[in-house]
Amino acid sequence: MTATSREVRFSLSSLEVAGKVWGEPGGLPVIGLHGWLDNAATFDHIAPSLEGIHLVALDLPGHGLSDHLPMAGYSLWQQASTVLQVAEDLGWERFALLGHSMGAIISGILTGSLPERIIGAAMIDGLMPFTSEADDAPKQMARFFKSSLAVGNKRKPVYDSVEKAISARVRGGTTSITSDAASCLVERGLMPDHGGWTWRTDPQLMLPSPLRFTNRHADSFIESITSPTMLVLANQGVMHKHPQVLDRIERFKNIQLHKMDGGHHLHLEAEAPAVAGLLNDFYASLSTTDSSAS
């Protein structure tokens, strides 16, 4: 695949969604889904090395160059619905997925829910959402209500250079990331403001979820996956902070598990060539086993 990507926009019923495209029609159709607070540039370092696929990497609503949603609009299932709307716009009845972190969780929801639509899914350091049990729901909803009342009073930071915004992302992220990797995400995630630069990201994305899946809900989606599915698990990634999640992942025998040294954004860092190699093997196997891919 060429190193050059092209921009694309999808005019959906209620919003516009932006994205980046690598490859040409005729390759395996793949929709790419980034992580929380990231954008389509998350695939900049691996997409040029992927072979035989037509990759459409999205800026999910609220991220990158895509529109924002109304109040209380963000949920895993809402984002998954947007992915399906884009697939409809592309005319893709069946397609594969490439997801990182939150994008991997969304991929799991779609693959478990709609096996007839999903040819296969490759996930990078993400599979299970944060969960809580039914008895915790009132407290979780209260956290959302209180935070949502305050979100309009918070001002976004303004940086006098892109370089300072990159440094802020490196220092302030919830997971470690190199400056080179952060620069891909930051440059697509900024907009001019008062002579400087601020984040395009919707502040609502920082709100706590009003409702979470229970453990049983989360397990059920993964257990329902019948399409070929691969997970690249970073040995120094985000899920290693949650040993109980790792234990659950090991129990899913329907997931091809590949463990690799590297951090949460290993597909954007030094490990990118190795990740691309795993992805090429996976997508090649889908191309040979699914005659309906177009």
ABEGO torsion letter per residue (X at the ends): XBABBBBBBBBBAABBBBBBBBEBBGBBBBBBBBBBGBBAAAAAAAAAABBGBBBBBBBBBGBEABBBBBBGABBAAAAAAAAAAAAAAAGBABBBBBBBEAAAAAAAAAAAABAAABAEBBBBGBABBBBBBAAAAAAAAAAAAAAAAAAAABBBBBBABAAAAAAAAAAABABBBBAAAAAAAAAAABBBBGGBBBBABBAAAABBBABBBBAAAAAAAAAABABBBBBBBBAABAAAABAAAAAAAAABAABBBBBBBEBAAAAABAAAAAAAAAAAAAAAAAAAABAABX
